[in-house]
Amino acid sequence: MTANLTERLGTDRLARRYMDVRDLLPDVDNPTPLVRVNHVASAIDLYLKLEWLNPFGSVKDRTAAYLLEDLKRADRLAGRELVEASSGNTAIALAALAALEGTRLTVTIPEGVPEEKKLILRMLGAEVWSTPDDLCPVDLPKDGAIALARSLAASGERYVMPDQYDNPENVRAHYETTGPEIWRQTEGGVRTFIAGFGTCGTISGVGRYLKEQDPGVRIVAVEPQKGHRLPGLKSFAEAKEPAILDRTVIDDVITVEDEPAYATTLRLWREDALMVGPSTGALVHAANVIAPEGVTVAISPDSGTKYTSYFASLLGDEGLPRI
């Protein structure tokens, strides 16, 4: 009787019933939410796309799913393990998906990444190699984790590397899902889109899609300061630009320092009850600085629950902000 009931039920998105956690991955008919920022950005019409409501907790769920499907189509995954360089979010999604595929993931990760992310990866069965910046002799030291992962992938037949920094599937994931979702959710009314420089799949894919719908949509990239402490974002003063970055779709680049990014993150928690990570704070701060007209959408890549050790420095003993 139970087996018959399970067979009869199946996956039904309208009923919010799923036979596999992968069925929760977003697409145009199952988008992540847009939520207006009513207090911290009260002077502008800003919406955050809450990517931390994806099944594995970040915008990188989209990328990881596309990267893995591409490897499977090319028959490159069978009998091999994954290796990837990541500041955490792509690796977490890859580790979860790899577990479902019956394979393992080795992650090379910058040593400054929060311990919470490393623990999540180990819980998912990934092997985590924390990588000092000076471990690999590359032109720009912040790319050490990438260089190490690529060297492992080239060392034999054990590993295959999805390589989110160079793989156009990263861009395609956002061109086919995130961009169309935003266009539909704003009823074609989005005037400005804001995302951070990281692997650059999000800003390249969404930017390309939105520009095709309306060339007047303004695409704004957020770049952190050199020596920053904003996981997931990259300063190209200290790291190579990913091969997939499409600068032709970017209208403006805004540099954000750590202090206003973290101060805005704290305000988002306390004034809008949005429990976001620090990169979201950077994007919202940038939005307030440029004060765009019309509907603005910014990516909120992940939640703040992965950064509690970082946030401890924001508060004094009485829970009052230090910044």
N, C-alpha and C positions, 0 to 999 in steps of 0.2 A: 504493500500500500504506500509506504514512504517513497519507494523508488518511482512508482507511478506518479505520485504527487510532484516529485522533483522534475520528472520529465515533462509534466504538464505545465509547470510554472515557467521555467526558463527565464531568460533575461527580459526585463520589461522596464525601460528607462522611465516611462511615465509613472509606473508604480514604484520607482526607485528600488528595483529588485534586480540583483546581478548574480550571475553564475560564476563570475571570475572577476577579481579585483581589476584586471586590465580593462574590463568593460566600463570602468569609471573614467578612463582617459578621455580628455575633452575633445570635442569637435564642434562644428557649427550648430548641430542640433543638441549638443550637450555642453554648453559653454561654461567656463568659470564665471563667477559673478562680477558685475561692475557695481561698485559702491561709491557713492558721492562722499567727498571729504567736506563735511559741513562746518567744521570749526577751525581746524589748523589751516585750511585754505579757503576761508570764507569769502575772500574777495574775488575768487575765480571759480569757474564751473569745472572743477576737477573731479574725475572719477578714477578710482584705483581698480585695476583688474586683479582680483585676488587669486593669484596663482598658487598660493599655499593651500588652497582647497582641492588641489589635484591629489590623486590617491597616494603619492609618495612625497607630497609636501612642497613641491616647488614648480616653477615654470619649466624646469629641466625635464620633467616627466615627458613633455612633448618631444623634446630632442632625443632623449634616451630611447623612446619607443621607435622613432624613425630610424635612428642609427642601428638599432638591433634588427629591425625588419630588413634593412638594407643588407646587413651581413647575412641574414638567413636567405634572402633572395639570391645572393651571389654564392651561396653554399660555402661561405668562409667560416662559419661558426662551428660546424660539426666537428666534434672531437677536440676542440680547442677551448682555451680559457680567454677571458677578456682582460685587457690591461688598458687603463685610461688615466690620464692626468686630469685632476679636478680639484676645485676648491670646496667640493663637497656635494653640491646638489645634483649634478649630473651623475656623480658616482653613486649616490644613494638610490636614484631611480634605476640606474644600470644594475646595481647589486640586487635590488628587488626583482627586476625583470629576469636577470640571470638566474636567480634562485628558481623562478618558475620554469625556466628552460632547462634546469638541471646542470648548469655550469657555474663557474666561479669567476670572481672579479678580483684583480689586483689593482689597487689604487695608489698612484703616486700623488701625494698631496702636500702643498706647502706647509711647513712646520707651524706657521702662525695661525692656521685654521682652528676654529674653536674645538675644544675637546668633545663637545656634545656631538658634533658631526662625525668625528672619528669613532665615537662609541656607537652611534647609529649604524655606521658602516660595518663595524665588527659584529653587531647584533644580527645583521643581514648576511653574515658569513663572508664578507670581503676581507682580503688581506690588505692591510693599510701600511704603506711605506711613507712615513713622514719625511719630507725632503728638505733639507737645509738649502738655502738659496745658493750657497757656494759649492754644492755637491757636484753639479755638472758644469763644465767649462763652456758656457755659451756666451753669445755676444751681450745679452742682457740677462742679469742673474735671476730675475723673477721668473724666467722660463725654465728653471732647472727641473721642475716636476715634469714638464712636457718633454724635455730632452731625455729624461730617464725613462719615461713610458715608451717613447719611440725607440730607444735603444733596446729595451726589453722585447718590443714587438719585432724588431729586426734580428734578434739573436737566435732565432730558430723557429720551429713549428709549434711551440707550446702556446704562444699568445697570438691574439689578433686584437688590433687596436681600432676602435670606432673613430677616434681622433676628431672630437667635436670642433676643434679649432680650424681644421682644414676640410671637413666633410660637408659638401653642399646640402646633405640631408638635414643638417641643423637649420639651415635657412628655409628649406622646403617645409619643414615641420610648422614653422610660423607663418609662411606664405599660405599654406593650405588650411591652417586651423586658427591661430591667434588673430591674424589679420581679418579674415572673413567674420570671425566672431565679433570683433570690435565694430566692424562696419555695420553688421546687422543689429547689434545691441544698441548702437547710437542712431539707428535708422538713417545711416549715411550722413549724420550730422557732425561727426568728429572733425575738429579743425586743427588740433595739435596732438601729436603722439610723442610720449617721452619714455625712453628706456636707457639703461646704462650700457656703457662699453664693458663687455666681458668677453665671451666667445664671439659675440656680435651676430649670432644667429637670429636673435629676437628682433633687434633693430633693423637688420638687413631684410629679413623676411616680411615683417609687418610693414616696414617702410615701403618696400617694393609693392606690396599688395595695395596699400592705401593710396600710394601715388598713382597706381593704375586706375583706381576708382575716381580719384580727384587729385590732379597734380597740385592743387592749392593747399592740400593738407601739409602742415608744417611738421617735420620730423626733427626732434631734438634729442641729441645724445648727451648723456651725463658721464663725465670722466672724473675720477678721484684725483686728489693731489698725489705727487710722488711720495712714497713712503707711507701710504695711507693704511688705515685699518678698517676697510670696508669690504669684507669677503664677498667674492662674486664679481666685483668690479675690477677693472684693469686701468692703470695709468700707462699710456703708451710712451711716457717719458722713461719707463723702466721695464717695459715688456714689448715684445714684437706685436705688430698688428696681425690678427688672425687672417689667413688667406681668404676667408669667406666674407670679410667685412666689405660691404658695398657703400662706399662713401658718396656715391652719386645720389643716393636717396636721402642723405642727411643735410638738413638746412642749417643747423646750429649745433655747436658743442659748448656745453656749460661745464666748467670745472667747479667741483664742490669739495670743500675741506671737511675733515672729520668732525670737528666740533659742531658746526651747524647741522650736519647730517644726523649726529647722535641726539642733539637737542630736539630736532624735529621728530625723530623717532619716539622720543619720550613723550612729546606732546601728542603724537598720534595715539599712543597707548592711553594717555590720561584724559584727553579731550574728545577723541572720536572713538575710543574703545576699539581701535584697530591694532591688534597685537602683531605688528609687522617687524621685519628685520631691518638692520641699519641701511641697507641699500635703498629700501623704500623711503626712509627718511631723507636720503640724499636726493632722490627724484622729486619728492614733494617740496623740499627746500628749493630746488631748481625751478620748479613750477611757480612758486611764489616769487622768485627773483625775476623771471621773465614775464610774469603776469599776462599770459596769453588770453586773447578774446575767444569767446565761443567754447564749445565743449572740448575739454582736454582729457585725454586718457593716459594714465601712466601705469606701467607694469609694477605690480607688487610681487617680487619674485618668490619670497618665502616668508615664513612667520618668524617671530622673535624667539620662539622656544628653543631654537638651535644656538642662541647667542647669549644665554643667561650669564655665562661667565664673563662675557664682554660687558654686559649691562651692569654688573655689580659695581663697576667704577663710576657709574652715573649717579648713584644714590649714596647719601650719607647714612649714618646709623639710624636716623629717624625716618628714613624713606624719603627725605627731601632731596630734590635735585642738586647735584654739585655743579651743574653747568647752566 
